[in-house]
């Protein structure tokens, strides 16, 4: 059934908008509730600008973190998507340099994601697809409250409503200045909860890299990575045998890594994982109870099951029991046009779920599953994934190619598989995942506190 809105002409003229989406009933209802909370525009308490408009000067070393819209999620940063720009470009753009407590907001693509800049990500700069909300020193506004409000339904409806464009939505700087923010006796509690969630995220962000660093040190990663010539030669017979002609597959770094792993003890996925299959695409059921894990749940080090949007029902799981996800299943994201190809996380939920197509399910009884996920997610794993991918854009990592990835099998002094060391690293992976889950739960509490308070003020 269609929704119908009747809007007076003077209201349309005042808004300078004629598109029906702007006046949809849901937006009008939320706007009325927000107005009852006596909000004020962001422009009254903050300076608003955006990032660098020129082309980035990319560097590999001695550069500065360069944030884009892909780096800002729902009150959290994904720095895996960040690049690095030159020192000269960073110095030439002081206005756009990230500062402690800046609130960054995405203005292109998924519009309205916000996060607060904290010390560990500095120094950094950013591109024009991020809005910068820099709260005035005189204003008594906590950036952590502001970020959570903007990520709540009362912030999201405004950023969606004020975005313009056809193919790609854009949220312009003047519209960010006009976004309305209420303040009340709930503000300090929301800010406190949000800071607590950030601390949990930071805890997770320290645990996982520690485990990956120890893994890479044991396999001698630093010694493996050395400058490579801009060209290399391969025999035609090798191309014919592998049925590949793409240069990335024959890159010296990949060949060197495979040779090294074989020499120190490694097995292919096809050996350590008897189950290696894509998920079967389940039917979407509006009132279904079984979550579907898609690429949207994949984060750099963990699955975000709070972001599940699609569900199916038990009829699918009853017909496809081997594809029902089990605790300790290792999941790999196998289609991407960006950096997430080969992203691997472990399923730690006790409740059943299913994987969408192009999420590959791995099951192993030989290795600790969390250790396997850590290895595949490490530089040693992703280098192999990128060498084995097929296609152009998007790229695909098929199970038959994933099966060829070599995994380091640690051995103890007795020549047995070193289960204790695996467990040590796996424990850090699991603790990091649990810390992120706790952070997400706290963040939801903070967001709900905002929404409930505004809802109640409307009565």
C-alpha positions as CSV (number, residue, x, y, z in Angstrom):
1,X,0.0,0.0,0.0
2,X,1.4,3.4,-1.0
3,X,2.1,6.2,1.5
4,X,0.6,9.5,0.5
5,X,1.7,12.9,1.8
6,X,-0.2,16.2,1.2
7,X,2.2,19.1,1.7
8,X,1.2,22.8,1.7
9,X,2.9,24.9,-1.0
10,X,4.5,27.3,1.5
11,X,6.3,24.3,3.1
12,X,7.6,23.1,-0.2
13,X,8.8,26.6,-1.1
14,X,10.5,27.0,2.3
15,X,12.5,23.8,1.9
16,X,13.5,24.4,-1.7
17,X,12.8,20.7,-2.4
18,X,10.2,19.2,-4.7
19,X,11.0,15.5,-4.5
20,X,8.4,13.2,-2.9
21,X,11.1,11.4,-0.8
22,X,11.8,14.5,1.2
23,X,8.2,14.7,2.4
24,X,7.5,11.0,3.0
25,X,5.3,10.4,6.1
26,X,8.1,8.6,8.1
27,X,10.4,11.6,7.8
28,X,7.7,14.1,8.8
29,X,6.8,12.0,11.9
30,X,10.5,11.9,13.0
31,X,10.9,15.6,12.3
32,X,8.0,16.4,14.5
33,X,9.3,14.3,17.4
34,X,12.8,15.9,17.0
35,X,11.3,19.4,17.0
36,X,9.7,18.7,20.4
37,X,13.2,18.1,21.9
38,X,14.2,21.7,21.1
39,X,17.2,20.8,18.9
40,X,19.8,23.3,17.6
41,X,21.7,23.3,14.2
42,X,25.3,21.9,14.2
43,X,26.4,25.1,12.6
44,X,25.7,27.0,15.9
45,X,28.3,25.0,17.9
46,X,30.8,23.6,15.4
47,X,32.9,24.5,12.4
48,X,32.0,22.3,9.4
49,X,34.3,21.6,6.5
50,X,35.4,18.7,4.3
51,X,38.6,16.9,3.2
52,X,41.2,17.5,0.4
53,X,39.7,18.2,-3.0
54,X,42.8,17.5,-5.0
55,X,44.0,14.1,-6.1
56,X,45.9,12.1,-3.4
57,X,49.7,11.8,-3.7
58,X,50.0,8.1,-2.7
59,X,53.1,6.8,-1.0
60,X,54.0,3.4,0.5
61,X,56.4,4.6,3.2
62,X,56.8,7.6,5.5
63,X,53.4,8.9,4.6
64,X,50.3,9.9,6.5
65,X,47.1,8.0,7.0
66,X,44.5,9.2,4.4
67,X,40.9,8.5,5.4
68,X,38.1,8.1,2.9
69,X,34.3,7.4,3.3
70,X,35.1,3.7,3.3
71,X,37.1,4.1,6.5
72,X,34.2,5.5,8.6
73,X,31.5,3.0,9.8
74,X,28.9,3.2,12.5
75,X,31.0,4.9,15.3
76,X,34.1,2.9,14.4
77,X,37.0,3.3,11.9
78,X,38.1,0.7,9.4
79,X,41.7,1.7,8.8
80,X,42.3,-1.2,6.5
81,X,40.6,0.9,3.8
82,X,42.9,3.8,4.4
83,X,45.8,4.8,2.1
84,X,48.9,6.9,2.7
85,X,49.6,10.3,1.2
86,X,52.9,12.2,1.0
87,X,54.3,14.4,3.8
88,X,54.2,17.4,1.5
89,X,50.5,17.0,0.7
90,X,49.6,16.5,4.4
91,X,51.6,19.6,5.4
92,X,50.0,21.7,2.5
93,X,46.5,20.9,3.9
94,X,46.3,21.9,7.5
95,X,42.6,22.6,7.4
96,X,41.8,19.0,6.5
97,X,44.2,17.4,9.0
98,X,42.3,15.3,11.5
99,X,42.3,16.6,15.0
100,X,41.5,14.9,18.3
101,X,37.7,14.8,18.9
102,X,36.8,15.7,15.3
103,X,33.5,14.0,14.3
104,X,33.8,12.7,10.8
105,X,30.7,12.0,8.7
106,X,30.5,10.2,5.3
107,X,29.0,12.4,2.6
108,X,29.0,10.0,-0.4
109,X,28.0,6.4,-0.8
110,X,26.6,5.2,2.5
111,X,25.8,8.7,3.7
112,X,25.7,9.5,7.4
113,X,28.2,7.1,9.0
114,X,30.0,9.0,11.8
115,X,33.0,8.3,14.1
116,X,35.1,10.4,16.6
117,X,38.8,10.9,15.9
118,X,40.9,9.5,18.8
119,X,44.6,9.7,19.5
120,X,45.7,6.3,18.1
121,X,44.7,7.2,14.5
122,X,46.6,10.5,14.4
123,X,48.3,12.0,12.4
124,X,45.8,11.6,9.5
125,X,44.3,13.6,6.7
126,X,41.1,12.9,4.6
127,X,39.5,13.2,1.3
128,X,36.5,15.4,0.2
129,X,34.0,12.6,0.8
130,X,34.3,13.1,4.5
131,X,32.7,16.0,6.3
132,X,34.6,17.3,9.4
133,X,32.6,18.6,12.3
134,X,35.0,20.4,14.6
135,X,33.2,21.5,17.8
136,X,34.0,25.0,19.1
137,X,36.0,25.1,22.3
138,X,33.4,27.4,23.8
139,X,30.6,24.9,23.2
140,X,29.7,22.4,25.9
141,X,29.1,19.6,23.4
142,X,30.7,16.1,23.8
143,X,31.8,14.8,20.4
144,X,31.0,11.2,21.5
145,X,27.4,12.2,22.2
146,X,27.1,14.0,18.8
147,X,28.5,11.0,16.9
148,X,26.0,8.6,18.6
149,X,23.1,11.0,17.9
150,X,24.0,11.2,14.3
151,X,24.2,7.4,14.0
152,X,20.7,7.1,15.7
153,X,17.5,7.1,13.7
154,X,17.1,10.8,14.4
155,X,20.4,11.6,12.9
156,X,20.1,9.1,10.1
157,X,16.8,10.3,8.8
158,X,18.2,13.8,8.6
159,X,21.3,12.8,6.6
160,X,19.2,10.6,4.3
161,X,16.6,13.4,3.8
162,X,19.1,16.1,3.2
163,X,21.2,14.1,0.7
164,X,20.7,15.0,-3.0
165,X,21.7,13.4,-6.3
166,X,20.4,10.7,-8.6
167,X,23.0,8.0,-9.2
168,X,25.0,8.8,-6.1
169,X,23.7,10.6,-3.0
170,X,25.7,13.5,-1.7
171,X,25.5,15.3,1.6
172,X,26.8,18.8,1.2
173,X,28.6,20.9,3.8
174,X,25.7,23.4,4.2
175,X,23.3,20.6,4.9
176,X,25.6,19.2,7.6
177,X,25.6,22.6,9.3
178,X,21.8,22.6,9.3
179,X,21.4,19.1,10.9
180,X,19.5,19.5,14.2
181,X,20.8,18.1,17.5
182,X,18.9,18.0,20.8
183,X,20.5,18.1,24.2
184,X,19.0,16.9,27.5
185,X,19.8,15.2,30.8
186,X,20.5,12.0,28.9
187,X,23.5,13.5,27.0
188,X,26.2,12.8,29.5
189,X,25.2,9.1,29.9
190,X,25.1,8.6,26.1
191,X,28.6,10.1,25.8
192,X,29.9,7.9,28.7
193,X,28.5,4.7,27.1
194,X,30.0,5.7,23.7
195,X,33.4,6.3,25.2
196,X,33.2,2.9,27.0
197,X,32.4,1.3,23.6
198,X,35.4,3.0,22.0
199,X,37.7,1.7,24.7
200,X,36.4,-1.9,24.0
201,X,37.1,-1.4,20.3
202,X,40.6,-0.1,21.1
203,X,41.2,-3.2,23.3
204,X,40.2,-5.4,20.4
205,X,42.3,-3.5,18.0
206,X,45.4,-4.1,20.2
207,X,44.8,-7.8,20.8
208,X,44.4,-8.9,17.2
209,X,47.5,-7.2,15.8
210,X,49.6,-8.7,18.7
211,X,48.6,-12.2,17.6
212,X,49.2,-11.4,13.9
213,X,52.6,-9.9,14.7
214,X,53.7,-13.0,16.6
215,X,52.5,-15.2,13.7
216,X,54.4,-13.3,11.1
217,X,57.5,-13.2,13.2
218,X,57.5,-16.9,13.6
219,X,57.3,-17.5,9.8
220,X,59.9,-14.9,9.1
221,X,57.7,-12.5,7.2
222,X,60.1,-9.5,7.3
223,X,62.9,-11.4,5.7
224,X,60.6,-12.6,3.0
225,X,59.5,-9.1,1.9
226,X,62.2,-7.5,-0.1
227,X,62.2,-5.1,-3.2
228,X,61.1,-6.8,-6.4
229,X,62.0,-6.0,-9.9
230,X,59.4,-4.2,-12.0
231,X,59.4,-7.2,-14.4
232,X,59.8,-11.0,-14.2
233,X,59.8,-13.8,-16.7
234,X,57.8,-17.0,-16.7
235,X,58.1,-20.1,-18.9
236,X,55.1,-20.7,-21.2
237,X,54.9,-24.3,-19.9
238,X,54.2,-22.9,-16.4
239,X,51.4,-20.7,-17.7
240,X,50.0,-23.7,-19.6
241,X,50.1,-25.9,-16.6
242,X,48.4,-23.5,-14.2
243,X,46.0,-22.2,-16.9
244,X,46.7,-18.7,-15.8
245,X,48.2,-15.7,-17.7
246,X,47.7,-12.9,-15.1
247,X,50.9,-11.3,-13.9
248,X,49.8,-11.2,-10.3
249,X,49.6,-15.0,-10.1
250,X,53.3,-15.3,-11.0
251,X,54.6,-12.4,-8.9
252,X,57.9,-13.2,-7.2
253,X,56.6,-12.3,-3.7
254,X,53.9,-15.0,-4.1
255,X,56.4,-17.6,-5.4
256,X,58.9,-16.7,-2.7
257,X,56.3,-17.0,0.1
258,X,55.0,-20.4,-1.2
259,X,58.6,-21.8,-1.4
260,X,59.4,-20.5,2.1
261,X,56.2,-21.9,3.7
262,X,56.8,-25.3,2.1
263,X,60.3,-25.3,3.6
264,X,59.2,-24.5,7.2
265,X,56.2,-26.7,7.2
266,X,52.8,-25.9,5.6
267,X,49.8,-27.7,4.1
268,X,47.3,-26.5,1.6
269,X,43.7,-25.7,2.6
270,X,42.5,-28.8,0.7
271,X,44.5,-30.9,3.2
272,X,43.6,-29.2,6.4
273,X,40.0,-28.4,5.5
274,X,37.9,-31.3,4.2
275,X,34.9,-29.0,3.9
276,X,35.6,-26.0,1.6
277,X,32.4,-24.8,-0.1
278,X,30.5,-21.6,-1.1
279,X,27.4,-21.1,0.9
280,X,24.2,-21.8,-1.0
281,X,22.2,-18.6,-1.6
282,X,19.1,-19.0,0.6
283,X,15.7,-17.4,-0.1
284,X,15.1,-14.2,1.8
285,X,12.1,-14.5,4.1
286,X,10.7,-11.2,5.5
287,X,9.7,-12.7,8.9
288,X,12.5,-15.4,8.9
289,X,14.4,-16.3,12.0
290,X,17.6,-17.7,10.6
291,X,20.3,-15.0,9.9
292,X,22.1,-14.9,6.6
293,X,25.7,-14.0,6.8
294,X,26.7,-11.8,3.8
295,X,29.7,-9.6,3.0
296,X,28.1,-6.9,5.1
297,X,28.9,-8.8,8.3
298,X,32.6,-9.0,7.5
299,X,34.8,-6.6,9.5
300,X,38.7,-6.5,9.5
301,X,39.0,-8.9,12.4
302,X,35.5,-10.1,13.3
303,X,32.0,-10.8,12.1
304,X,29.4,-8.1,13.0
305,X,26.3,-10.1,13.6
306,X,24.5,-7.1,14.9
307,X,24.5,-5.8,11.3
308,X,22.5,-8.8,9.9
309,X,19.7,-7.5,7.6
310,X,18.6,-10.6,5.8
311,X,16.9,-13.7,7.1
312,X,15.6,-17.1,5.9
313,X,13.6,-19.8,7.6
314,X,14.0,-23.4,8.9
315,X,12.8,-24.9,5.6
316,X,16.1,-24.0,4.0
317,X,18.2,-25.2,6.9
318,X,16.3,-28.5,7.0
319,X,17.0,-29.1,3.3
320,X,20.6,-28.0,3.5
321,X,22.0,-29.2,6.9
322,X,25.7,-29.2,6.0
323,X,25.4,-25.5,5.1
324,X,24.0,-24.4,8.4
325,X,26.8,-22.5,10.1
326,X,28.3,-24.0,13.2
327,X,30.3,-22.4,16.0
328,X,34.0,-22.4,14.9
329,X,33.3,-22.4,11.2
330,X,35.9,-20.2,9.3
331,X,34.3,-17.9,6.7
332,X,36.1,-16.3,3.8
333,X,34.7,-13.4,1.7
334,X,35.3,-14.5,-1.9
335,X,34.1,-11.7,-4.2
336,X,35.2,-8.1,-4.1
337,X,36.2,-5.1,-6.2
338,X,38.2,-3.7,-3.3
339,X,40.4,-4.7,-0.4
340,X,38.1,-7.3,1.2
341,X,38.8,-10.2,-1.0
342,X,40.0,-13.1,1.1
343,X,38.8,-11.4,4.4
344,X,38.4,-14.2,6.8
345,X,36.5,-14.3,10.1
346,X,35.4,-17.0,12.5
347,X,31.8,-17.8,13.4
348,X,31.6,-17.7,17.2
349,X,27.8,-17.6,17.6
350,X,25.9,-20.4,19.3
351,X,22.8,-19.8,17.2
352,X,22.5,-21.3,13.7
353,X,22.9,-19.2,10.6
354,X,23.6,-19.7,6.9
355,X,26.1,-18.2,4.6
356,X,25.2,-16.4,1.4
357,X,26.8,-17.3,-1.9
358,X,30.4,-16.2,-2.3
359,X,31.0,-16.6,1.4
360,X,33.1,-19.7,1.6
361,X,32.8,-22.1,4.6
362,X,35.9,-23.8,5.8
363,X,35.9,-26.6,8.5
364,X,39.0,-28.1,10.0
365,X,39.8,-30.7,12.6
366,X,43.6,-30.4,12.2
367,X,44.1,-26.8,13.1
368,X,42.6,-24.5,15.7
369,X,39.9,-22.7,13.7
370,X,40.7,-19.3,15.1
371,X,44.4,-19.8,14.3
372,X,43.4,-20.7,10.7
373,X,41.3,-17.6,10.4
374,X,44.1,-15.5,11.8
375,X,46.6,-16.9,9.2
376,X,44.2,-16.4,6.3
377,X,43.5,-12.9,7.4
378,X,47.2,-12.1,7.8
379,X,49.6,-10.6,5.2
380,X,50.8,-14.1,4.4
381,X,47.2,-15.3,3.8
382,X,46.0,-12.3,1.8
383,X,49.1,-12.2,-0.4
384,X,48.1,-15.7,-1.5
385,X,44.4,-14.9,-1.9
386,X,45.3,-12.0,-4.2
387,X,47.6,-14.1,-6.3
388,X,44.9,-16.8,-6.7
389,X,42.0,-14.6,-7.4
390,X,40.3,-14.6,-10.9
391,X,38.4,-12.0,-12.9
392,X,38.7,-8.3,-13.2
393,X,36.2,-6.3,-11.3
394,X,34.9,-7.8,-9.1
395,X,37.5,-10.4,-8.4
396,X,36.6,-13.9,-7.4
397,X,38.4,-16.4,-5.1
398,X,36.8,-19.7,-5.9
399,X,36.9,-22.7,-3.5
400,X,39.1,-24.6,-5.9
401,X,41.7,-21.7,-5.8
402,X,41.3,-21.1,-2.0
403,X,42.1,-24.8,-1.6
404,X,45.7,-24.1,-2.9
405,X,46.5,-21.6,-0.2
406,X,49.3,-22.8,2.0
407,X,48.9,-22.5,5.8
408,X,51.8,-22.6,8.2
409,X,51.6,-25.6,10.5
410,X,53.6,-24.8,13.6
411,X,55.5,-27.7,15.2
412,X,57.0,-28.1,18.7
413,X,60.4,-29.5,19.6
414,X,59.0,-33.1,19.4
415,X,57.9,-32.5,15.8
416,X,54.2,-32.5,16.8
417,X,51.7,-29.8,15.8
418,X,52.1,-27.0,18.3
419,X,48.6,-26.8,19.6
420,X,49.6,-24.7,22.6
421,X,51.0,-21.9,20.5
422,X,48.0,-22.0,18.2
423,X,45.7,-21.7,21.2
424,X,47.7,-18.8,22.5
425,X,47.2,-16.8,19.3
426,X,43.6,-18.1,18.9
427,X,42.7,-16.9,22.4
428,X,43.7,-13.3,21.4
429,X,41.6,-13.6,18.3
430,X,38.6,-14.7,20.3
431,X,39.1,-12.1,23.0
432,X,39.3,-9.4,20.3
433,X,36.1,-10.7,18.8
434,X,34.3,-10.7,22.1
435,X,35.5,-7.2,22.9
436,X,34.1,-5.9,19.7
437,X,30.8,-7.7,20.3
438,X,30.7,-6.0,23.7
439,X,31.5,-2.7,22.2
440,X,28.7,-3.1,19.6
441,X,26.2,-4.0,22.4
442,X,27.2,-0.9,24.4
443,X,26.9,1.3,21.3
444,X,23.4,0.0,20.7
445,X,22.5,0.8,24.3
446,X,23.8,4.4,23.9
447,X,21.9,4.8,20.6
448,X,18.7,3.4,22.2
449,X,19.1,5.8,25.1
450,X,19.1,8.8,22.6
451,X,16.1,7.5,20.7
452,X,14.0,6.6,23.7
453,X,14.6,10.0,25.3
454,X,13.6,11.9,22.1
455,X,10.6,9.6,21.7
456,X,9.5,10.3,25.2
457,X,9.9,14.1,24.9
458,X,7.4,14.1,22.1
459,X,4.6,12.8,24.3
